[in-house]
Amino acid sequence: MVDEKLLEIANREKRILITNDKDFGELTFRQKRISTGIILFCVKGENSRYKIRLLQKLLLAHVNRLRGYFTVVTRRNY
């Protein structure tokens, strides 16, 4: 599915988009597309279980502060 369509669906359904795709940064900042929220994982070479653990830590620490923001998750964050 095209990134623009995914962003449109997430916004319509008021969902935070979770992705590994840096193109969403381009859509959000350069093209000034509005988003309900995006969580971008910049964690190369790690498996899904590791990313799920990072997501769990993020949600536990910041669940009420993610909506409407572009959040980047790296190894250094958590």
C-alpha positions as CSV (number, residue, x, y, z in Angstrom):
1,M,0.0,0.0,0.0
2,V,1.2,3.5,-0.8
3,D,2.5,5.5,2.2
4,E,0.0,8.4,1.6
5,K,-2.9,5.9,1.7
6,L,-1.7,4.4,5.0
7,L,-1.3,7.8,6.5
8,E,-4.8,8.7,5.3
9,I,-6.3,5.5,6.9
10,A,-4.5,6.0,10.2
11,N,-5.7,9.6,10.4
12,R,-9.3,8.7,9.5
13,E,-9.3,5.9,12.1
14,K,-7.4,8.1,14.6
15,R,-4.6,5.6,14.9
16,I,-0.9,6.0,15.6
17,L,1.1,4.6,12.7
18,I,4.0,2.3,13.7
19,T,6.6,1.9,11.0
20,N,10.3,1.3,10.0
21,D,9.8,3.4,6.9
22,K,11.6,6.8,7.1
23,D,9.5,8.1,4.2
24,F,6.8,9.0,6.7
25,G,9.2,11.6,8.0
26,E,9.2,13.1,4.5
27,L,5.5,13.1,4.4
28,T,5.1,14.6,7.8
29,F,7.8,17.3,7.8
30,R,8.6,18.2,4.2
31,Q,5.1,17.8,2.8
32,K,3.5,19.0,6.0
33,R,1.0,16.2,6.1
34,I,-1.0,16.0,9.3
35,S,-0.8,12.8,11.3
36,T,-2.6,11.4,14.3
37,G,0.9,10.2,15.4
38,I,3.8,8.2,14.0
39,I,6.2,6.0,15.8
40,L,9.3,5.4,13.6
41,F,11.7,2.5,14.5
42,C,15.3,3.2,13.6
43,V,16.7,0.0,14.9
44,K,18.5,-1.8,12.1
45,G,19.3,-5.5,12.3
46,E,17.0,-6.3,15.2
47,N,14.2,-8.8,15.2
48,S,10.6,-8.1,15.8
49,R,10.7,-9.3,19.5
50,Y,13.3,-6.7,20.3
51,K,11.2,-4.0,18.6
52,I,8.1,-5.1,20.5
53,R,10.0,-4.8,23.8
54,L,11.1,-1.3,22.8
55,L,7.5,-0.4,21.9
56,Q,6.3,-1.8,25.3
57,K,8.8,0.4,27.1
58,L,7.8,3.5,25.1
59,L,4.1,2.9,25.8
60,L,4.6,2.4,29.5
61,A,6.6,5.6,29.8
62,H,4.8,7.9,27.3
63,V,1.3,6.4,26.5
64,N,-0.4,9.8,27.0
65,R,2.1,11.8,25.0
66,L,2.3,10.0,21.6
67,R,-0.9,11.2,19.9
68,G,-0.1,13.9,17.4
69,Y,3.6,13.5,17.5
70,F,6.4,12.0,15.4
71,T,8.3,9.7,17.7
72,V,11.6,8.1,16.8
73,V,12.7,4.9,18.6
74,T,16.4,4.0,18.6
75,R,18.5,1.7,20.8
76,R,19.7,4.8,22.7
77,N,16.1,5.8,23.7
78,Y,15.5,2.7,25.6
